[in-house]
Amino acid sequence: NSILREASVREKKTFCELSFKELDDRSSRFRRARSCHLVSAETDVSALLQWPSRKTVAAFTFLRDPLSRAVSQVEHHRSVGGRINEQGDPRTTLVRLVSPNLCPQLERDARCRFLRHPAKCLAGGWCGLFQNHQTQILAGALHVSEEARGAVRRSGENLLCAAKRSLAALPVVGLTERLADSLCLVFDALGYHKTYKDCCVHKKCSLLDRRETRHSGAARGNASYSASYFSDDVLLAAL
């Protein structure tokens, strides 16, 4: 978000980062739709169904290697405190969270109350945050009916099909592992011509040099945390 915010400033465009509360509030959505050129929010593709003037709005997202994303999610919730019920050693906890057959049924809903936005569990429950979460986000859940949600998640095949349809409809899909190239695609799609020319053509800006976010392991001084997971064959198999 810091990169997109700065790029918007360079282009004299309004960047808005919506909180969960603002995104769920109808009057707030309409107000932001009138004043914001670029909106960032932690949600899924179904948010477009509730966005004003949705026929003229376009969405984009960034995907990440699924193993790295799952490990990052675990580390994030560990750092917050109170969200992950550590039973035994961290290794056992991770295996339980990422394994559909091991994640306790009670925990699938009970742990959601610790989230800033419990509705994130509408897709796949608490355990779903660590299992195929990117697929869940692309399939959509937060702003559709319970019936529609159930239909998409009736089988793994339905879920994957819905996610692929959404993915094909997005004008830009970035990859975290190719962040600089992906941001250039986003700048071009947004019409941020000055930023695209300076950063992507002439390579004369520092925007694309950044690699950390507010909640990243790098920001917490632990950029190499994934090595301990990927060097463990049991954990790697579970992931």
C-alpha positions, 0 to 999 in steps of 0.5 A: 500500500505504501508504494501505491499511495506514493505513486498516487501522490506522484500522479495527483490522484487520491488513494484511499485505504478502507478499514473493514468498518468503512467497507461494510458501511454503505454510506462510507462506500458511496462517499469513497467511490466519489472521492477516491481514484484508487481504493485498497481494502482487505476483502475478496472479489465479492466486494465489487458486488456492493461497490457503487458504479461497479460497472466502471470499477476495476479490481486487481490483486497480487498472488503469492506462492501458496507455501510462502503465503501459508507460512506468512499467515501463521507468522502474522497471527503468531505475532499479533498474539492470542489468535493461535492456540499453541498446543505443544511445539510450534511445529505441531501447531502449524501442521494442525492448522494447515491440515484439513483433517487435523484442524479442530472443528471447534476452532474453525469458528471459535478463533474467528472472534480474535480477528479484526474482521471476523467475517473473513471466516465466512469463506473457509472458517479459521482454518481456511485462512491457512488452507487455500486462502487465495482460492477462497478470496478469488471465489468470493464470500464476504458479500454474497448470500449464504446460499451462493456461498454454499453453492461455490463451496459444495466441492473443491471443483466448484471452488476452483472453478469460481476462483478461475473465473474471477481470476480471468476477469481481473484486468491485472494480477500481480505476483509477489515474487515478481513485485517490480514487474507486477507493479509496472503492470498496475501503474500502466493499467491505472494510467499512472503514466509518469510513474510508469515512465520514471520507474519502469522505463527509465528506472529512475525511481526508488519505489520498486526497491521496497520489499516490506509491508507493515505486517511483513516478517521483514518489518518485524526484523525476521525476514528469514523466518520461512527458512525454518519451515522449508528446511523441515520435511514434515512441515513442508509435506503438511504445507 
